[in-house]
Amino acid sequence: MTQFVLVAGAWLGAWAWDEVAGDLRAAGHDVHPLTLSGLAEKQGAPAGQQTHVQDVVDEVERLGLRDVVLVGHSYSGIPVGQAAERIGERLRRVVFVDSNVPADGESFLSGWPSEHVRQAIADNGGFWPPPAAGDYAGQGLTDEQIERIVDGGTPHPGATLTEPAVLKRPLGELPATYIKCLLDGDEPIPAVAELLGSERWELVEMDTGHWPMFSRPRELARILHESAAGT
């Protein structure tokens, strides 16, 4: 039995995985959706990037999990990738869902034009405000799905985006699946493309947008199940 720990991206909490978690449980897996500090029901808890890494590690250790598949979506690929290294032999596989990946000494905002994000954080008391409904257009989402995301989203702690990642070994050494959502761009970002050259990494494409846990939950659950079974 595989143990899945599911971590959604910026602005989202464990609730974002409800449909995916249901399908994975129906397939016989144990599933542990995780809300990171400072988000959703954990609003108000202080959080930096390393807080989020520790959130993931603590969840694995608190529950005594083994044979773990860590899943990180969007922003959460940064802390999940670091946590995957730190849980050692407990890890079965790490899955990055259309996500950023950590690079030692680099932050989430490193390497792309991020002045508008930094300014938004400065203008909103240290938090990155959630997008408006119109920002989700063209991502394969229904109006109802967009409404659900917008209603559930909470401001994201800005320090988690600006603090650097800490890795002790190359990320390409970890067994990994990268899920690329094609409506969010045809090609993986350069850092991911380089990692996909590792024999331990595989690429899976989904013909949907950046939030597949809402737009294609059943397909995403199937891919996660197959990723775990194939390791």
MARLO-248568 format. One record per atom (N, C-alpha, C, O): residue in one letter; x, z, y. Coordinates in steps of 0.05 Angstrom, whole numbers, plus 5000, padded with zeros to 4 digits. Last residue first. Layout:
# MARLO-248568
AXZY ...
This chain:
# MARLO-248568
T514648035045 T517348155049 T518348275023 T520448385022 G509547845041 G511747655037 G514547775039 G516547635036 A505948225055 A506148155027 A508647985021 A509647984998 A506548235111 A507348465095 A507748395066 A509648495053 S504547725123 S507247805131 S508248035115 S510548045106 E499347765104 E501147585091 E504047645098 E505847615081 H497248135141 H497148195113 H499148025098 H500648125081 L497947845189 L499348095185 L499448175156 L501548265146 I494447415178 I497347365182 I498947625178 I501047615166 R489547695176 R490547545152 R493547495155 R494947525135 A489147885228 A489348075206 A490447935181 A492048055166 L488647395255 L490947565260 L491347765237 L493547805228 E483647225236 E486047065230 E488547235234 E490447215218 R480447635258 R480547595229 R483047435221 R484347495201 P481147585314 P481947825300 P482247785270 P484147895257 R481847215360 R481947135332 R482747375314 R484747365300 S480947485409 S480047205406 S479947115376 S478246965369 F483148005401 F480347965411 F479347685404 F477047655395 M488047935382 M486548155370 M483648145379 M481848265367 P490347545415 P489047455390 P487547685376 P485747625359 W491647435473 W490347675462 W488947615436 W486447625436 H493646935488 H495547165487 H494347425476 H495747615471 G490046445448 G491446545471 G492846805466 G493346885443 T491245995392 T489546165409 T491146265432 T493546195435 D493445815341 D492245645361 D490145795378 D487745745377 M499446115323 M496546145324 M495445975347 M496545975369 E505046085280 E503645995304 E500646045301 E499546005279 V510646455260 V507946375254 V506546305280 V506746455299 L517346495239 L515546415261 L512846345249 L512646185230 E521747005216 E520046775211 E518146735235 E517546925249 W528347265203 W526047225221 W524446985212 W525546785203 R532847265173 R530947485168 R528447465185 R526547625183 E536146865190 E534746825164 E532747045158 E531147015140 S535646725259 S536446905238 S534846855213 S532446795214 G533346405297 G535446285281 G536446465259 G537946375242 L530046735325 L528846585303 L530846425287 L530246315266 L533146895367 L532747075344 L531646935320 L532147005297 E532546455401 E535146515390 E534846695366 E536246655346 A527046495413 A528046255400 A530846305387 A531346215365 V527146975443 V525846965416 V526846725400 V527346745376 A529746805489 A530847035473 A529647045445 A531047105426 P526446375508 P529146335497 P530246565480 P531546515460 I519746425481 I521646455503 I524446445491 I524846485467 P516745905439 P517646185444 P519646195468 P521046005473 E512345395465 E514945475453 E515445775458 E514645875479 D507445305490 D508045175465 D510445295450 D510545285426 G503145805517 G505745665518 G506445555491 G506145695471 D498546045503 D500246185523 D502946055526 D504846185536 L496445765463 L495145735489 L496645875511 L496045835535 L499445945419 L500145685431 L498745645458 L499745485475 C502846505403 C500146415410 C500346175428 C501346195451 K507046665351 K506846525377 K504046415381 K503046265365 I509547205320 I507147045322 I506946925350 I506747075369 Y515047325280 Y514247285308 Y511747105308 Y511846875298 T517247815236 T515547585240 T514847565269 T514247765282 A523248075206 A521348045228 A519747795226 A520647595215 P528148535189 P526148345178 P523848315197 P522548515203 L533848555233 L531348675223 L529648465210 L529548235220 E537848275256 E538448395230 E535948515218 E535848565194 G536448135307 G536147935286 G536748035259 G536147895239 L538048545340 L535348545331 L534848345308 L533048375292 P544348855328 P542848615335 P540048615323 P539648685300 R544349565344 R545249335328 R543449095335 R541349125347 K542449925380 K545049975369 K546149755352 K548449745346 L539049875442 L539349785415 L542149835405 L544049795420 V534850035492 V537250145479 V537250055450 V535550145434 A532349755554 A532249805525 A534949905515 A537049855527 P531550045620 P532849875600 P532349955571 P531950185565 E525550065661 E527650205647 E528950025625 E527449855614 T521149775678 T523649755693 T526049885679 T528349835686 L516649895649 L517349605653 L520049575665 L521249355663 T515850425651 T516250305624 T517150015627 T518249905608 A514650525704 A517350585694 A517950465667 A520250415660 G509150415710 G511150225719 G513850275708 G515350085703 P503950475665 P506150615678 P508450435684 P509650315667 H498150095680 H500350125662 H502750265676 H503450185698 P491150255684 P493750195697 P496050265679 P496050465665 T487050005630 T487850215648 T490550145661 T492050005648 G481449655600 G484149665610 G484649895630 G482849965645 G476149615587 G477749805573 G480549845584 G481950035577 D474049205619 D472749475620 D474549685607 D474549915616 V477348775603 V477348875631 V476249155633 V477349325647 I475948715549 I478648775557 I478748895585 I480149095589 R470348605554 R471348835538 R474148915546 R474749155549 E470448135583 E469148375594 E470048625580 E470548835593 I472847795546 I474147855571 I473048115584 I474548285593 Q468747785507 Q471447895501 Q472947965526 Q474348175527 E464647545536 E464247815526 E466947945519 E467348185524 D466747035546 D466147215569 D465847505559 D466747685573 T472046925497 T469346895507 T468947085531 T470547255536 L478546635501 L476846865500 L474046805510 L473746645528 G482746275506 G481046265482 G479246495479 G478346555457 Q485246275555 Q486546415533 Q484746435508 Q485246605491 G482846095602 G484545915587 G486046035564 G487945915553 A482746705639 A481746435634 A483846275619 A486246305623 Y484447195655 Y484347155626 Y483346875619 Y483046815595 D483747245709 D486547215699 D486647155669 D488747085659 G478447375719 G479347095721 G482147045711 G482746815704 A478347935714 A477247775693 A478247485695 A478747365674 A484848205735 A481948155738 A481047955717 A482647825704 P489648635702 P488748375713 P485748375717 P484248535705 P491349315721 P490349115702 P489448855716 P488748865739 P497249495759 P494349485756 P493549265736 P494849065734 W502449895744 W501749605744 W498849575739 W497849635717 F504350455785 F502950335762 F502450035766 F502049945789 G506150705830 G507850705806 G506550585782 G507650615760 G502150635869 G502950905860 G504650915835 G504451105820 N501650095881 N499550235866 N500550485853 N499850555830 D505849835905 D503349855921 D501250025907 D499150085919 A509649825865 A510149985889 A507650035905 A507350245917 I507149475829 I507649745821 I508049925845 I507050145847 A507149015861 A504549125852 A504949415843 A503249585849 Q512648925864 Q511148985888 Q508449115881 Q507649305895 R513748805811 R515049035824 R513549125849 R513249355855 V510748335806 V510148565790 V511248825803 V509949025804 H513347995843 H510448065847 H509648305831 H507948465840 E518347955821 E518048095846 E515148175851 E514648385862 S519947705775 S518247935772 S517748075799 S516748305798 P522047175740 P521247245768 P519147465768 P516847415761 W526147455687 W524047275696 W523147355724 W523547585732 G530247805673 G530447525665 G528147345672 G528047115663 S526848425664 S529348275666 S528947985659 S527547925640 L522348715654 L522248535677 L524848375681 L524948215699 F523749035610 F521548845607 F521648635630 F520948405625 S531049065616 S528349175617 S526248955611 S527048725608 E537149145578 E535348985594 E532549105594 E531749235575 G540349425543 G540949435571 G539149285590 G539549285614 D538948995490 D540349235499 D541149215528 D542349025537 A532448735490 A535348675491 A536748915503 A535949025523 P526248675456 P528248835471 P530948705469 P531748585449 V521448165470 V523148295451 V525348445466 V526148355487 N514548035484 N517348055492 N518848195470 N517648325453 S509947685439 S510947915455 S513747855466 S515047665459 D506247505401 D506447375427 D507747565447 D506747595470 V507448035365 V505147865370 V505347755398 V504647895417 F512148175317 F511848145346 F509547945351 F509747705344 V513048615266 V511648375274 V511248385304 V510148575315 V517748855219 V516748875247 V515448605254 V516548395248 R517549165155 R517648935172 R516749005200 R515249185204 R518649675133 R518349435116 R518749185131 R520148995123 L522250255148 L521150005158 L520949795136 L522949755121 R524850695130 R521950705129 R520650435136 R518350385129 E530150635139 E529150545113 E526150565111 E524950465092 G529350655209 G531150605186 G529750505162 G528250305163 I527150765257 I525950885234 I527350815208 I526550915187 R530150475296 R530550765293 R529250895269 R530051115260 E528449945295 E531250015288 E531550305281 E533150385264 A523250025312 A523749905285 A526649965276 A527150025253 A523850195364 A522950385344 A523550285316 A524150435298 Q525249705388 Q527149925388 Q526450135367 Q528150235352 G520449415380 G523049315370 G525149525368 G526749535350 V516849735409 V516649715379 V519249605367 V520049705346 P518349685463 P518749935449 P518549915419 P520050055405 I517449085465 I519849215474 I520249495461 I522349535449 G512348965447 G514648875431 G517249005439 G519049045423 S508949115487 S509649315467 S511749225447 S512749385431 Y507748675519 Y509748875528 Y510749045505 Y513149115504 S505448355461 S506148315489 S508248515498 S510348525486 H504848805407 H503748585422 H504648585451 H504748795464 G507848995347 G507849025376 G506848775390 G507748555384 V507649345288 V506549115302 V506449165332 V505149355341 L511149545231 L510649595260 L509749335273 L511049125270 V509849725168 V509949475185 V509249555213 V506949635219 V513050155123 V511650125149 V512049845160 V514249735160 D514450485080 D513550205075 D511950125100 D509650025097 R511851125101 R513950955090 R512750675085 R510350645086 L510151675144 L509651405134 L512251275123 L514451325132 G508952185163 G510552155139 G510351875127 G510351845102 L506452265210 L504752205188 L506252165161 L505052125140 R510952365242 R508752565241 R506952525216 R506152715203 E513851885238 E514852135226 E512752345223 E512652485203 V510551515264 V511451465236 V512351725223 V511751775200 E509951765313 E507651705297 E508351665268 E507051765250 D515251775333 D513852025327 D511451985309 D510852145291 V516151225342 V517751375322 V516251625313 V516151695290 V512351145384 V512151005358 V513651145336 V512651185314 D514151505424 D511351515414 D511151385387 D509751485369 Q519251315433 Q518951565418 Q516151595409 Q515751715387 V518050855463 V519550825438 V519051075421 V518551065397 H515551115506 H513950945488 H515350885462 H514050875441 T519951375528 T517651525519 T515951365500 T515051465479 Q522950945544 Q523851095520 Q521751295511 Q521651365487 Q520050775589 Q520250605565 Q521050765540 Q519950715519 G516151345610 G518051135614 G518250975589 G516851025569 A510651735630 A511751555611 A513851365623 A513451245644 P506252295632 P508452145644 P509751975623 P509952045599 A499252235624 A501752325611 A504052165623 A503951915624 G495151975649 G496152215661 G498652325648 G500052485661 Q491851725591 Q492451705619 Q493251975631 Q492152185623 K490451705538 K492851855545 K493751825574 K496051875581 E486351355531 E485651635529 E488051815535 E487752065537 A489950875568 A487450935555 A486851235555 A486851365576 L496751125577 L494750915576 L492251015562 L492251205547 G500751505574 G500051415600 G497851205601 G497051115622 S503551325511 S503251525533 S502651385559 S503751185566 L499750865470 L502250965482 L501651155505 L499451145518 T495750905414 T495750895443 T498351015454 T499051235447 L495750565353 L497050765369 L496650705399 L497250485408 P492850495288 P493050395316 P493950625334 P493150855331 H494350485228 H494650695248 H494950575275 H497250545284 V492150375162 V492550265189 V492450495209 V490650655209 D493350205096 D492950425115 D493750325142 D495850195145 H490049655061 H492249775075 H491350025090 H489050065097 G485949365037 G487249585022 G489649715036 G491049875023 A482849025065 A484748905047 A486449105032 A488249035016 A480249365098 A478649235077 A480449105056 A479749075033 R484349465134 R483449675116 R481849565093 R482049665070 L484448965159 L486749055144 L486049285125 L487049295102 D479348965184 D480048765164 D482448855147 D482448805123 G479949405220 G477849405200 G478449205177 G478049275154 A484149235253 A484549465235 A482449475213 A483049535190 V481648825280 V483948765263 V484348995243 V484748945219 E477849115310 E476948915291 E479248845271 E478748815247 D481049495340 D478849575323 D478149365302 D477949435278 W485249465376 W485749365348 W483349415330 W483549375306 A484049695423 A484249405423 A484549295395 A484049055391 W484450245417 W481850125415 W481949815413 W480149695401 A489550405433 A489050355404 A486350215400 A486150065380 G489850045497 G490250275479 G489650195450 G489349965444 L492849675552 L491049705529 L491849955513 L494050055514 W496649555591 W493949625599 W492049705576 W489849805582 A500949165549 A500349295575 A497349325579 A495749155573 G499149145479 G500849105502 G499949245527 G498349435525 A498549575420 A497749365438 A499449355463 A501049535468 V500849695358 V501249785385 V500649545404 V501949335403 L499949955294 L499249745312 L499349845341 L498150045348 V502750045233 V502550185259 V502249965280 V504049795284 F500950025166 F501149875191 F500950075215 F499150235216 Q503350095104 Q502550255127 Q503050095152 Q505350045159 T501349815042 T502849795067 T501649975088 T499249995091 M501750004976 M500050005000 M501850005025 M503550175028 
